[in-house]
Amino acid sequence: MEPSHARRYNNAEIERMVAQILANAFPKGISIPIDIDRLVERHDLVEDIVTGELLQDKFGVAAVLISKPNGHFDILVDEDTFNVYSGRANFSIAHEFGHVLLHSQICSNCQTVEDAISLRKRIKKSYDFIERNANFFAGAILMPLRTLPEDTARVYEFLVKDIGYGYNLVPYKLCSTLAQRYEVTFQPMEIRLKELNLDNKIQMALRLGAPYLDP
């Protein structure tokens, strides 16, 4: 399928999809951080997560999706990223998993790394909504709606007791603390807090000098 025919998902649709995946995976309650490798490898369409040498150096990417003759996929992850930069690796794996669930027909001809890179360039040039959907999916599954607001409120309460109501320091330390807890890098956590409007709630609470945050 051509990228131009890809379905455009809105954020609410992706949130519902992710909520169902997490409910099935964690019937007794979500365990944080999400073990994305295990969750992905359990899916019927994913055959394996494998590492590849110099994927980042040669192609400038941390992971790509490789289609198999049986209609399944491998997620190929840069070896150094996987072994050293777990936060980036987690997001990259979740991003490619998003493509499996949202765009499998588009990725079905990516039988080599070169195929995957070529498709990525086409998407980036003219069909950026495909990447935005996969990025939102990755953020939603690694930083779930069911857990992140409450964790944000808990960390906020601790920080303002410890360091006061600094408009810049508290949001930075809060985002860093949550990124560490969820095993992602700073930027995806910062984006996720904005997607859930938690950044505005934090700033409002700081302006009011509120000791608690209403999630």
C-alpha positions as CSV (number, residue, x, y, z in Angstrom):
1,M,0.0,0.0,0.0
2,E,1.2,3.5,-0.8
3,P,1.7,5.9,2.2
4,S,-0.9,8.2,0.7
5,H,-3.5,5.6,1.4
6,A,-2.6,5.2,5.1
7,R,-5.3,5.8,7.6
8,R,-5.0,8.9,9.7
9,Y,-5.7,8.1,13.4
10,N,-6.6,10.8,15.9
11,N,-5.0,10.7,19.3
12,A,-8.2,9.5,21.1
13,E,-8.3,6.4,18.8
14,I,-4.7,5.6,19.6
15,E,-5.3,6.1,23.3
16,R,-8.2,3.6,23.2
17,M,-6.1,1.1,21.2
18,V,-3.3,1.3,23.7
19,A,-5.6,1.1,26.7
20,Q,-6.9,-2.2,25.4
21,I,-3.4,-3.6,24.7
22,L,-2.3,-2.7,28.3
23,A,-5.5,-4.0,29.8
24,N,-4.9,-7.4,28.1
25,A,-1.2,-7.4,29.1
26,F,-1.7,-6.2,32.7
27,P,-5.1,-7.5,33.9
28,K,-4.1,-6.9,37.6
29,G,-2.7,-3.4,37.1
30,I,0.0,-1.9,34.9
31,S,3.6,-2.5,35.9
32,I,5.9,0.5,35.4
33,P,8.3,0.7,33.6
34,I,6.6,-1.1,30.7
35,D,8.6,-4.1,29.6
36,I,8.1,-3.1,26.0
37,D,10.4,-5.9,24.6
38,R,8.3,-8.6,26.2
39,L,5.0,-7.0,25.4
40,V,5.9,-6.6,21.7
41,E,7.3,-10.1,21.3
42,R,4.1,-11.5,22.5
43,H,2.2,-10.0,19.6
44,D,1.1,-12.3,16.8
45,L,2.5,-10.0,14.1
46,V,6.0,-9.6,15.6
47,E,8.4,-12.4,15.2
48,D,11.4,-11.1,16.9
49,I,13.3,-8.0,18.2
50,V,16.9,-8.3,16.9
51,T,19.9,-6.1,17.1
52,G,22.0,-4.9,14.1
53,E,25.5,-3.3,14.0
54,L,26.0,0.3,13.0
55,L,22.3,0.9,12.1
56,Q,22.6,4.4,13.7
57,D,26.0,5.1,12.1
58,K,25.1,4.0,8.6
59,F,21.5,5.1,8.4
60,G,20.9,7.6,11.3
61,V,18.1,5.6,12.8
62,A,17.8,3.6,16.1
63,A,15.3,1.0,14.7
64,V,13.5,-0.1,11.6
65,L,10.7,-2.6,10.8
66,I,11.6,-5.5,8.6
67,S,8.8,-7.6,6.9
68,K,9.0,-11.4,6.7
69,P,7.7,-13.7,4.0
70,N,5.0,-15.0,6.4
71,G,3.5,-11.5,6.8
72,H,5.1,-11.0,10.2
73,F,7.7,-8.4,11.2
74,D,11.1,-8.2,12.9
75,I,12.0,-5.0,14.7
76,L,15.7,-4.4,14.0
77,V,17.4,-2.2,16.7
78,D,20.8,-0.6,16.6
79,E,23.0,-2.7,18.8
80,D,24.7,0.1,20.6
81,T,21.4,1.9,21.2
82,F,19.9,-1.3,22.6
83,N,22.8,-2.1,24.9
84,V,23.7,1.4,26.1
85,Y,20.8,3.8,25.6
86,S,17.8,1.9,26.9
87,G,15.5,4.9,27.0
88,R,15.9,5.6,23.3
89,A,15.7,1.9,22.5
90,N,12.5,1.5,24.4
91,F,10.9,4.4,22.5
92,S,12.2,3.2,19.1
93,I,10.8,-0.3,19.7
94,A,7.5,1.1,20.8
95,H,7.4,3.4,17.7
96,E,8.0,0.5,15.3
97,F,5.4,-1.5,17.2
98,G,3.0,1.3,16.5
99,H,3.8,1.0,12.8
100,V,3.0,-2.7,13.0
101,L,-0.4,-2.1,14.5
102,L,-1.3,1.1,12.6
103,H,0.5,0.8,9.3
104,S,1.3,-2.9,8.6
105,Q,0.2,-2.8,5.0
106,I,2.4,0.2,4.3
107,C,5.4,-1.6,5.8
108,S,4.8,-5.0,4.2
109,N,7.3,-4.5,1.4
110,C,10.2,-3.5,3.7
111,Q,12.2,-6.7,3.4
112,T,15.6,-5.0,3.9
113,V,17.0,-2.2,5.9
114,E,17.4,-0.2,2.7
115,D,13.7,-0.7,1.9
116,A,12.7,0.5,5.4
117,I,15.0,3.6,5.1
118,S,13.6,4.5,1.7
119,L,10.0,4.3,3.0
120,R,11.0,6.4,6.0
121,K,12.3,9.1,3.8
122,R,9.1,9.1,1.7
123,I,7.0,9.3,4.8
124,K,9.1,12.1,6.3
125,K,8.9,14.1,3.1
126,S,5.2,13.9,2.3
127,Y,3.3,11.8,4.8
128,D,4.5,13.0,8.2
129,F,1.2,12.1,9.9
130,I,2.3,8.4,9.8
131,E,5.3,9.2,11.9
132,R,3.2,11.4,14.3
133,N,0.8,8.5,14.8
134,A,3.6,6.1,15.6
135,N,5.2,8.6,17.9
136,F,2.0,9.2,19.8
137,F,1.4,5.4,20.1
138,A,4.9,5.0,21.5
139,G,4.4,7.7,24.1
140,A,1.0,6.3,25.1
141,I,2.1,2.8,25.6
142,L,5.3,3.6,27.5
143,M,3.8,6.4,29.6
144,P,0.2,5.2,30.0
145,L,-2.8,7.5,30.7
146,R,-3.8,5.2,33.5
147,T,-0.6,5.7,35.5
148,L,1.2,8.9,34.5
149,P,-1.1,11.6,35.9
150,E,-1.0,10.0,39.4
151,D,2.7,9.5,39.3
152,T,3.1,13.1,38.2
153,A,1.0,14.3,41.2
154,R,3.1,12.2,43.6
155,V,6.4,13.5,42.3
156,Y,5.1,17.1,42.2
157,E,4.1,16.8,45.9
158,F,7.5,15.5,46.8
159,L,9.4,18.1,44.9
160,V,7.6,21.2,46.1
161,K,8.1,20.0,49.7
162,D,11.8,19.5,49.0
163,I,12.8,22.5,46.8
164,G,9.8,24.9,46.8
165,Y,7.9,26.3,43.9
166,G,10.5,27.1,41.3
167,Y,8.8,27.6,37.9
168,N,11.7,26.2,36.0
169,L,13.4,23.8,38.4
170,V,10.3,21.8,39.5
171,P,9.1,21.0,36.0
172,Y,12.6,20.0,34.9
173,K,13.2,17.8,37.9
174,L,9.7,16.3,37.7
175,C,10.2,15.4,34.0
176,S,13.6,14.0,34.7
177,T,12.3,11.9,37.6
178,L,9.4,10.5,35.6
179,A,11.6,9.8,32.6
180,Q,13.9,7.7,34.8
181,R,10.9,5.9,36.3
182,Y,9.3,5.1,33.0
183,E,12.7,4.3,31.3
184,V,12.4,6.9,28.5
185,T,14.5,9.9,27.6
186,F,13.6,13.4,28.7
187,Q,12.0,14.7,25.5
188,P,9.4,12.0,25.0
189,M,8.3,12.5,28.7
190,E,8.2,16.2,28.2
191,I,6.0,15.7,25.1
192,R,3.7,13.2,26.9
193,L,3.1,15.6,29.8
194,K,2.0,18.2,27.2
195,E,-0.2,15.8,25.4
196,L,-2.0,15.0,28.7
197,N,-2.1,18.7,29.6
198,L,-0.2,17.9,32.8
199,D,2.4,20.6,32.0
200,N,-0.3,23.3,32.3
201,K,-1.6,21.8,35.5
202,I,2.0,21.9,36.9
203,Q,2.5,25.5,36.0
204,M,-0.9,26.5,37.4
205,A,-0.2,24.7,40.7
206,L,3.2,26.4,41.0
207,R,1.7,29.8,40.4
208,L,-0.9,29.2,43.1
209,G,1.7,27.8,45.5
210,A,-0.4,24.6,45.7
211,P,1.2,21.7,47.7
212,Y,-0.7,19.2,45.7
213,L,-1.5,18.6,42.0
214,D,-4.9,17.5,40.9
215,P,-4.2,14.8,38.3
